[in-house]
């Protein structure tokens, strides 16, 4: 195996590892949010790690624990009562 093939092989191994990690994350939504509508779920980060969050069903403490971004700030705002 020459140097180019070794580099390509290492890159492919890294890509396969990343894809397996991504697949495991996507499969985890059935374990973490089995009662949620998939349409409501979004991917956010907690301590720089991707997590599933359901802003409708998840409690405020879980949302407060997320890394802050515009969506999270919006979810934390009190909602006005409508008639």
C-alpha positions as CSV (number, residue, x, y, z in Angstrom):
1,X,0.0,0.0,0.0
2,X,1.5,3.3,-1.0
3,X,1.2,6.6,0.8
4,X,-1.8,7.9,-1.2
5,X,-3.8,4.7,-0.5
6,X,-3.0,4.9,3.2
7,X,-4.2,8.4,3.4
8,X,-7.4,7.6,1.5
9,X,-7.9,4.5,3.7
10,X,-7.5,6.6,6.9
11,X,-9.9,9.2,5.6
12,X,-12.5,6.6,4.8
13,X,-12.1,5.1,8.2
14,X,-12.7,8.5,9.8
15,X,-15.7,9.1,7.6
16,X,-17.2,5.7,8.4
17,X,-16.7,6.4,12.1
18,X,-18.4,9.8,11.8
19,X,-21.3,8.3,9.9
20,X,-21.8,5.5,12.4
21,X,-21.8,8.2,15.2
22,X,-24.4,10.2,13.3
23,X,-26.6,7.2,12.6
24,X,-26.5,6.3,16.3
25,X,-27.6,9.8,17.2
26,X,-30.5,9.7,14.8
27,X,-31.6,6.3,16.1
28,X,-31.5,7.7,19.6
29,X,-34.5,9.9,19.0
30,X,-36.7,6.8,19.5
31,X,-35.2,6.2,22.9
32,X,-35.2,9.7,24.2
33,X,-38.5,11.1,22.7
34,X,-40.7,8.1,22.0
35,X,-43.8,10.1,22.8
36,X,-43.0,13.2,20.8
37,X,-44.1,14.0,17.3
38,X,-41.0,13.9,15.1
39,X,-42.0,17.1,13.5
40,X,-41.7,18.9,16.8
41,X,-38.2,17.6,17.5
42,X,-35.1,19.7,16.8
43,X,-31.4,19.2,17.2
44,X,-29.7,21.5,19.7
45,X,-26.5,21.3,21.6
46,X,-25.9,20.7,25.3
47,X,-22.3,21.3,26.3
48,X,-21.3,21.3,22.6
49,X,-22.9,17.8,22.1
50,X,-25.9,17.3,19.9
51,X,-29.2,16.4,21.6
52,X,-32.8,16.0,20.6
53,X,-35.2,18.5,22.1
54,X,-38.9,18.9,22.0
55,X,-39.7,22.5,22.9
56,X,-43.4,21.6,23.3
57,X,-43.1,18.6,25.6
58,X,-39.7,19.0,27.3
59,X,-39.7,20.8,30.6
60,X,-38.2,24.2,31.2
61,X,-35.2,22.9,33.1
62,X,-34.2,20.7,30.2
63,X,-34.4,23.7,27.8
64,X,-32.4,25.9,30.3
65,X,-29.6,23.3,30.2
66,X,-29.1,23.7,26.5
67,X,-26.4,25.9,24.9
68,X,-28.0,29.3,24.4
69,X,-29.0,30.3,20.9
70,X,-31.8,32.4,19.4
71,X,-34.3,29.5,19.3
72,X,-33.7,28.6,23.0
73,X,-34.1,32.2,24.0
74,X,-37.4,32.3,22.2
75,X,-38.6,29.1,23.8
76,X,-37.8,30.5,27.3
77,X,-39.9,33.7,26.8
78,X,-43.3,33.6,28.5
79,X,-46.2,33.0,26.1
80,X,-49.1,35.4,26.1
81,X,-52.6,34.0,26.6
82,X,-54.8,34.2,23.6
83,X,-58.5,34.1,23.4
